[in-house]
Amino acid sequence: MIDVKILISIIIGFFWGGLTAPLAIRLAGLYDIIDIPNARKIHTHNIPRGAGLGLWLGYMLMAVIMSEEMPELRYIATGATIIFLCGYLDDMCSLSPFLRLGLHFFAACLVVLPLNLDIIVSALAIVWIAGVTSAYNLIDGMNGLCISIFIASSIALFFLGRSYPGIYTGAMALGILCWNFPSAQTFLGDGGSTLLGYLFASHFVTITLPALRGFRLDIIILLFVLFGGVPLIDTGVAFIRRMLTGKSPFYPDKKHLHHILMMLTGSNVITVTIMLSLHMFALAAGLRVYFSLP
């Protein structure tokens, strides 16, 4: 039997995401929040950014409604606001990557510290949340890629702990996907992509880590890698590659996995399908490991 609460969450989230996207597009035009093509980017014409605005507003509304039932939403919503506004500002005028990374760590602390975990686990969780937040931003280089990966991750969250916020935010992302894939009328922008990474990582930590108290550190690290999935692994490889060549790890390039697949296949749809399949495989492996734990 279908859970009515799940169904309502999906319907409201989907229509919220789909109906707020045109508002974000209009605001992007008014304030010149436009993604201009260059040699590093795949698109060939100007596209409005900032579709993450609807995601942020929708999440804030849900957090207000459900804060009594789920007190952790207050911390996540506060951090999400910092993450989104930082990225949205960066969409308008470039901010220092070190400032952004510092704010990512601060927002991660807001979620992790109230959980009162072991100090080593807390430190790993903070680094992981900040890393996933940045990784979702770096993976957002192709129509539909970041959003579809987030939707898959949100479904995994629901299996982990019947996370209604996960289902709701996943449905919002699905509504925005209609405006972003296969052809893009808008982009998430840095505000939207980092917000998606932060929301997934924060909810994952609040659902799983309190239940994993006393488990070996290697198990927790394995879960972090598997549920971080394609964005985290691809970002890690990119950082190592850049540092080995003497470049800053934040130096942008066109050597991410989706760039390579796009060059080989020549198809946005095929590339997204392959990347999403790899990510779903990692999530499935993570779920198997988690539910096999004693």
Buried (B, 14 or more C-beta within 10 A) or exposed (E): EEEEEBEEBBEBBBEBBBEBBBBBBEEBEEEEBBBEEEEEBBBEEEBBBBBBBBBBBBBBBBBEEBEEEBEBBBBBBBBBBBBBBBBBBBBBEEBEBEEBBEBBBBBBBBBBEEBEBBEEBBEBBBBBBBBBBBBBBBBBBBBBBBBBBBBBBBBBBBBBBEBBBBBBBBBBBBBBBBBBBEEBBBBBBBBBBBBBBBBBBBBBBBBBBEEBEEBEEEEBEBBBBBBBBBBBBBBBEBBEBBEEEEEEEBEBEBEBBBBEBBEEEEEBEEBBBBBBEBBBEBBBBBBEBBEEEE
